[in-house]
Amino acid sequence: MGIEGTLEYLSDLLSRVRKGKKKKQIQTVALKVRMDCEGCERKVKKVLSGVKGAKSVDVDMKQQKVTVTGYVEAKKVLKAAQSTKKKVEMWPYVPYTLVANPYVSQAYDKKAPPNMVRSVPNTATIKETTMDDGYITMFSDENPNAACFIM
């Protein structure tokens, strides 16, 4: 067969491997599902366990959170969860340490789990914070009348 034949064989073998289907990555999809009782919990768990590629389904009734792990797509999991006629949305909360301004009006949510805030894009401006510009200029060293202003 020789060296040339071996190289040609290996080249053909590698080209066939590349043309094959790409393997799906294992993913974790988190959903916020409104559940009132254990019956709701069982129904949601049963439906989401039936999604093709789902390896495990974890339900946290206290936080109203359902986590699906496996070779799944988020859109398919969301659609399957909506088929239960429950109020369903993607999990909107992230740890507050990941958000630049966690106390802007869009991020802060009283219903959020502890140490969590809503995920907001980084387009929030500094003017949306709770700090008022009047307080900053009131104690400025550049303003000679600052002390008189306070008294």
N, C-alpha and C positions, 0 to 999 in steps of 0.2 A: 504494500500500500504506500509506503514512503511518507516522507515528511509533508509533501504538498497535499496528499490525500487526507492526512490527519488534520492539517490546518483547515482544509475545506470542510471536513466533517464537523469540526468544532465551531466553525463560523456559522454553518447552517443550523446547528443545534442552538446556539445562542440567539440567532435571529428568530427562531420559532418561540423561544421562551419570552422574548420581549413583546411579540405580537399577541401573546395570550392576554386573558382578562386580568385587569389589575385587581389585586386583592383588597377588599374593603378593610379599613382601619377600625379597630374597636373604639367605640365612642360611648360617652355618657351623656344622656339627654335628661335634663331636669325640667319638670313641669309643675306649675301651680294649679292644683285641681281642687275645686270646692267639694269637700266631702263632709257629710253630716253624721254618718253612723258607720258601724262596722260592715253593714251590707254594701254601702257605697264603696268602702275600701276594697272589699272582696271583688265587687263588679269591675272596678278599675284595674285591679291587679290581674284578674282573669283575662280581660280584653288586651291589656298591654303585654301579657305573657305570650299571647297568641301572635304578636307581631313577628314577622319573619326576621330571624337573626337576633332576637332578644335573648340574652343569656340570663339576666337577673332583673327583677323588678323589686324595688324597695319603696315602701309607702310609709311616710311619716305623717300621721293624722294630726299631730299637734301643730306642725308648721304648714299643713296642707300641701306637702311636697311629695312628688313621685319621681323616683330616679330609675331610668331604664339604662342598663349597660349591655353592650353587645355590638354586633355588626349591623347597626340600624342607622336609618336616616332620620333626622329630626322632623322633617315634614311628615313622614309616614307615621311616626309615633304620635305627633300632634293630631293628625287626622283620625287615628285610631282612638285616641282619648276623647276627641270630640264626638265620636259615635256613641259614647255613653250618655249623651245629653247632659253632661255636667259642664259647669263653667270652667274652661281650660285656657291657660296661657303659658307661654314659655316662662321659666323661672326668672323673675325680674331682679332678684337681689344678688349683690356681690358684697364681700367684706368691705367695710368702710375705709380700710387702709388702701384699697385699690383705686379709690375715687379721689380726684384732685381736690374738689370742694364738696365734702360730704354733707354740708348743712345748707346747700342751696335749696331753693323751694322744690325743684324737680326731683332731687335725690332723697330728701328726708321723707320718711314714711313712718307714721306711728304704728302701722300694722306689721312692719318688717320684723323678722326675727332678731334677737340680740346681736349686736355688733355687725349688722347688715344694713345696707342702704340700697335704694334703687340704682340700677345701672343707667347712667346718663352719659351722653357723649361729652367729650372734653371741650365742647364749644361754649360751656358756661363761662361768662365773663366775670371779672373781679367785682363789677358793680352789683352782682346778684348776691354778694355775701352780706352778712349781717352787720359788717363794719360800716359806719357812717363816716363820710369825709370830714364832717364838721368836727368830730372828735380828734382827728389827726391834725388838723390845722389849729385847733384850740391850744394844743400843747407844743407847738412848733417853736424851735429855737430861732428860726428865720423871721418870725413875726415879733417885733419889739413890743407890740401892744397885747401880747398873749396873756400876760399876767394880769393886766388891767381888765381884759375881757372876762376873765374868770371872776374877779372880785367885783 
